[in-house]
């Protein structure tokens, strides 16, 4: 049985990349000149990093299932994911060092969303490849980890005692809990291949959409109760923390490094919106031809390279013109639009290049009639 791509997941990942581009672009204009739509984008920004981590867990379960179907050894699959995580971690550290200097421990523990994605990849991939037999034996462990993480996060005032790995605008807690939730969700509801590790689907097919829409209803009930401004702001939705981070190892001054974190109410709201979105988009795009989806959701199919490209382009703009070089709302929208177009073209180019390389490899090794 061939595992088909989930176009709903690609669509949601595309939205995440486009939203992150919008958030980064909105910061290129001073607060006093920021248009209303840019302020709204930054208000809703917590939805994006948490969505990235949720999709890490979902994507890895689908990837592992596909590897099992192809007969790939679990250890080989894990090493491939670990190499991918290492590349993301290095890139994240380079960006952090270029901006703030090589400050320990922040440069290696909390340098941004890419580093947290890298840690989550290793964590989830390790859990998927544990030698514990069928999913029924490992799922209780995952649920125990999720429950323990939630309890720790709740009692520890949003992870303040692990500040070393919680610094920056993408703190590891509670984001790694989103990744673990994505892995649990994918293992329970996104399985399509009857394998020893992922046995034939035992959960009724209607549970996932019903649960996803129910959590979405909870999210919108929270929004109706508190309003977007209150729910996504301090003190209900976010909490602030900060500390002096050491000077770079090659000299310089200390720096006050602050961050915002998602509080439990906002975390639940984000999760509900994301799972409801996954349910709805999956239903809408399930029958979409793959050829159309590969163009429409090009960014979602190659999200991380496109994300790195847009960061590089913004870094060039900031270095050449200053931290907030834009002075009008139309400039912000224009830069955002150009980033989306350039990254989409880049993603399509990478896709075509990989397909051509794969075709050349097949032609090179296939010889149906050996010559005498």
Secondary structure, DSSP 4 states (H G I P E B T S, - for coil): -PPPP-HHHHHHHHHHHHHHHHHHHHTTB-GGG--HHHHHHHHTTHHHHHHHHHHHHHHHHHHHHHHHHHT--HHHHHHHHHHHHHHHHHHHHHHHHHHH-S-TTHHHH-S-HHHHHHHHHHHHHHHHT-S--SHHHHHHHHHHHHHHHHHHHHHTTTTGGGGGGT-SSS-HHHHHHHHHHHHHHHHHHS--S--SSSPSP-S-THHHHHHHHHHHHHHHHHHHHH-HHHHTSTTTTEEEEEEEEPPPTTS---EEEEEEEE-HHHHHHHHHHHHHHHHHHHHHHTTS-HHHHHHHTHHHHTHHHHHHHHHHHHHHHHHHH-TT-B-SHHHHHHHHHHHHHHHHHHHHHHHHHHHHHHHHHHHHH--SS---
